[in-house]
């Protein structure tokens, strides 16, 4: 099936994106974000999880947590292009919340079949969730999990779990007699231990989650198939987040160089400043097109979704790196300070670049698809 015009991004998706931008700008402007997550500049500060629970509850009431939950499970079931528009605005605002993890878990659960209906209904009712599918070496595919399930109880450790301290539920991959299965676990269940990691990104938290004989509910016995089916959506949504953050970096930097004076002229007057920023704009436009192309494939051409999602994540990772570097450089000396808001986005982008594969990894997988794997 051919893709529709404008990637299938219709009026409903545009309204969602616009309302999200307005919501975030009113509820969490960048100065409030900086005060929330960067109020303490000391290197020895506590590893705290800073986020606004009341704001998250408002997002739940708006129905954003159930956007990727199928209608059959009580959700909204919006197209991936509409969800990508929302996530792009989330990246632009860099709001600390479990929205992206909840959306990712929803896509995986939706690929699990009837066994995941109860878990999806919990998300539709307002539960937040995140994926606990990564091993200590950073791998998440091909059965890389370090968690085992014996007699319906989980033991082991899931690594690099995103926003674990903000999430009500964990979707865990674990090995067992029948292979890799997926399990639904409450984050405060007996035997679950969350050990926070110290990461550079101040707008997210990350943790190692330890399981000690934790009673879990199996949602599918074929976990690898469900993860493989959902990963294109996960990569695409992460790429959308990076595009939104890069747009904030570009717009903020353009505003700064338009007002900052040097040699009796605005900084933006000089070609050494304006030309690199034009390159950032071009890179962002390329990445954004690939993001919505991949999201449209998820909706209309699922057989091409994996290939296009690799392209989107690779391009968005490079756009994030370019926008981050130019935003700090063009802000000059102030750009390297804690008080300047730029560092919040620089750090978020660095985390996103590496999460679920960097640009080189995705291009390697893309090459395998296009020209075949090396013998």
Helices and strands as residue ranges (DSSP letters): G 5-8, H 11-27, H 30-37, H 53-61, G 64-66, G 71-73, H 80-93, H 99-110, G 114-116, H 117-124, E 129-132, E 146-150, E 153-162, G 164-166, E 169-176, E 179-186, E 192-196, E 206-215, E 217-220, H 223-259, E 261-262, E 265-266, G 267-269, H 271-300, G 302-304, H 305-330, G 332-336, H 342-354, H 359-371
